[in-house]
Structure formats: structure tokens, C-alpha cells
Amino acid sequence: MAKLGESKGGPSVFARRLRQARLRRGLSQKALGIAIGIDPSSASSRINQYERGKHSPDYATAERIAKALDVATPYLFAREEAVAELILAPALHQPEAEYVLSDKELMRRFRKLKTDQKAVVARVVAALTARGKNKS
């Protein structure tokens, strides 16, 4: 069975994203571990093991880590850099009323994207529509 966020060769996606987010927040491994409820005597070593990919947290622990790092949990598992950037984009976290674009404006912005970015948007739209979350 694959580990949470596992990737072939090198650190897992989860390990890389965890380290990136922790450093961006300016937290030590120990401080992060303590913030998510790990005993202070083992907090640093546990986070270090997660960042090296030696061990993987269960999903509930991953959620606590994301909350402590002020990122959405899916960020920690985003394989593609473009997807990770989208997850962190401030516009995604604004109340809906503050970030409503017309169809015309959406298309104008979409046309400016690179091909790989358009593919990411297409996958996001496909996922949302498949789950019935697109509300008109």
C-alpha cells in the first residue's frame, strides 16, 4: 500500500510540500510538532521524519499540520506546482461575493494562460462539474 503523498524517487510530494510550507511560515520542526499536539520531546524528530519521507502521517494528522501551517490540506498533496500555486492563491480564499468575474472576464484571463495552466484549469473545472459543485 502506498504511503500518503508518496512519489517515486526523492522525497514524497507530502514531504516536499510540508517543508516548503513550514519554512514559509518560519517555524522550526519542533515548533510545528508541538503546534499539532506532538509531545515536545519527540516533536522535532517526528516532523523531520515526515519531511524526509521516512514516515507519513495519517490524514487527520495531515489536516492538523495544514491548519498549523495555514494552508489547505490539498496543498500538501499537490503533485503539480501549478496546482499548488492555485491552492495557495489568495483569490481562492476570498468570500464569493468579493471575487465574482463575468464570463467574458474569465475567458479573457483564461486566454492569457500557458497551455499547461489551461490544462490545470480544465481539470479543476472537470472535477467540480463531476461532483456537482458547479452552481449557476
Secondary structure as GFF3:
##gff-version 3
##sequence-region A 1 136
A	DSSP	alpha_helix	13	25	.	.	.	ID=ss1
A	DSSP	alpha_helix	29	35	.	.	.	ID=ss2
A	DSSP	alpha_helix	43	52	.	.	.	ID=ss3
A	DSSP	alpha_helix	59	69	.	.	.	ID=ss4
A	DSSP	three_ten_helix	73	77	.	.	.	ID=ss5
A	DSSP	alpha_helix	81	88	.	.	.	ID=ss6
A	DSSP	three_ten_helix	90	93	.	.	.	ID=ss7
A	DSSP	three_ten_helix	96	98	.	.	.	ID=ss8
A	DSSP	alpha_helix	103	112	.	.	.	ID=ss9
A	DSSP	alpha_helix	115	130	.	.	.	ID=ss10
###
